[in-house]
Amino acid sequence: DVLGIGFDSLTMQEAVDRALALLDEPGAHRVVTPNPEIVEVCRENLAARHAVKSAGLVLPDGIGVIKGAAMLGTPLKERVPGVEFAARLLERMAGEGKSLYLLGAKPGVAELAAERLKERYPGLRIAGTHDGYFQDDGPIVEDIRQSGADAVFVCLGAPKQELWMARNGPATGARLLCGLGGSLDVFAGTVKRAPKFWRDHGLEWFY
């Protein structure tokens, strides 16, 4: 528990294994990846706090969460950055022929990400895409449901994505919904992550 948010203490491999298991279980399961900023939002926003705490997987994305857990005497196994978790999950999903819907980012980004992901992960099926600029949830939810997607990457920024998944998850018909912030921009190549040195030393936020 870090400032009221309970995190799952898992390695990256364990997190991916658990997410794949959820894909095969009935119901709509949610994965959230809070960093310190999201933890702070949850302290002020009760709806966001509930959406995060009630998720099936709560993964520590951010060195501040790792440091905080260690200070509290309850260390977490390792940091599980959302974009890296997503990449590992996609690799496994492609091997099993699972389908994915991409939701979020600016117009055109999700489509570009989809093309690049299909090239990178042969066997991955893209069920559909939609940008993050919409007012009404209804048509998006129906599009996902009609697509038959096994999983949805919801990249709307926090806490919007967490609230959206909690509100609409079951209606989408998908088994797994993952809140992944700016991951679509990374997958599309429109934004680059910090170099490996900065990431390995817990300084990606600083970069």
N, C-alpha and C positions, 0 to 999 in steps of 0.2 A: 504494500500500500504506500503510494507516494502522493501526499497531499490529497487524500481521498479517492484516488484512482488505483484500483487493484490491477496489477500487471501479471500476465502469465510469464513465469520464469522458464523460458524455452530457448534452446539453441535455434539457429536459423533452420537447420534440417528438421528439428522437431516441430517447428512452427509450420513448415511446408507439409510435413506428414499429417499434422493435425488438420490443416486446411483441406487436404485431399480427402481425409476421412469424412469431414463435414460435407463435402460434395456428394458423398454417397449416402448421407443420412437424410431422412425426410425433414421437410421444413426449410425455412429461409434463415441461413446462418450469416452472421455479420462479423467481419474482421475490421478492427480499428487499430491505428498505429500512432498513438499520441506521442508528441514531443512535449517539451516543457511549456511551450506556448499554449498548446491545447489543454494541458493540465491546468494552466492558469485560467483559461476560458471556462473550464468546467467548475472552477471554484465560484464563479460569479453567475453562471448560467445553469440553472437546475435541470432544464430540459436536455441540454448538452451532456451534463454529467450522467443523467440516467441513460442516455443513448450510448455513451461510452461504456459505462459500467455493466450494461446489460448485454453487451456484445459477446459472441461466442469465443472470440480470441481478442485479447488486448495486448498488443506487442509494443515494446519500448523502442520508439524511433527517436533517438536524441541522446546525446552523451549526458545531458543534464539529468535525465531520468535514471540512467545507470549510476551516476555519481550520487544522486539523492538516495536511491535504494541502498547503496553501500554505506552511506552515512547513517542510515537508519538501522543498520545491522542486519538487513535482509537483502543481500546482494542478488541481483538478477544474473542469469547465466551469461548473457551477452546482449549487445544492442542488435536489434532486428530492423534495419532501415526498410521502410515500406517499398521503395523502388527495387531494392535487392530481393526482398521477399517476393514481390510480384514477378520478377524475372525468373527466380527459381521455380515458382509455382507454374508459370507459363510453360517452362521446359517439361515439367511433369504432365501438365494438362495436354500438351501437344502429343506426348507419347501415348496418351489414353484417348485421343480424339475428342476431347472436350471442347465445348463451344464457349465463346466469350463475347460479351457486349461491352463496348467502351462508351462511357458517359462522362463528358466534361471538357474543359479547356475552351479555347476560342474556336470559332467556326473554321473547319478545315483541319484542325490539329488531330482530332480523333481519327479521321479518315487516313491521314498521313501515318499516324502511329499504327493503325491497323495494317497498312501495307508493309511497313517495316517489320512488324511483329510476325506477319505471315512468312516473310523472307527469312527471318531469324529462327523461327520455330516451325519448321515444316510439320504438317499434321494438325496445327492449331486451326480451329475453325472460328472465324469471326462472324458472329450472329448478327451484329449490327453496330451502329455508332450514332452518337448525337452529341452536339456541343453542349456546353454548360449554360448557354444563354436562353433560358426559357422561363416562362411565368407560371405555367400550369403543369402540375405533375402528371395529370391524367393521361395525356397522349404519350408521354414518355414511358410511363408504366405499361400502357397497353402495347406499345411497340416492343418493349422488352419481352412481355408475356408472349406476344405473337411470334417473336424470334426463336423462342424455345431455348434461350441461352442457359447454359449450366451455371455460369458465373458472370458477375457484373463488376467491372472496375469503376467505382464512383469517385470521380476526381473533381469535386466542386469546391474544395477548400474547407477548412474547419471553421465553425462547427456545422456548416451547411450540409456537408456530405454525411456526417454522422446522423443528423436529424432526418435527412432525406431517407437514408437506409432504414432507420427505425420506423419511420412512418409508412414507407412503401414496400419494404422488403418482401413480405408475404404475397402481395398483389402482383409482383413481377413474375412469379413462378420460378425464379432462379433459386438454386440451392445455396449459393455463396455470393455475398456482396462484400467487396473490399473497399474501404475508404482510403484512397491513396494520393490525395493532394495533387501535387504537380507532376505526377509520374507520367502522364500522357505527353507532356512537353518533352520529357527526357526521352521517352520511347520514340517520339516523332523526330527528335534531333533538333528541336527549336530552342532547347535549353540544355546546357551542359552541366554535369555535376562537378563538384570540386575535384581536383586531382587526387589520386589514391593516397598520397602522403598525408594530405589534410584530413581525409576520411579516416585513415588508419589511426590518426592521433587525436580523434575526437574534436577536430576543429573545422568540420564542414560548415557549421553555422557561422564561424568567423570569416571563412573564405567568402 
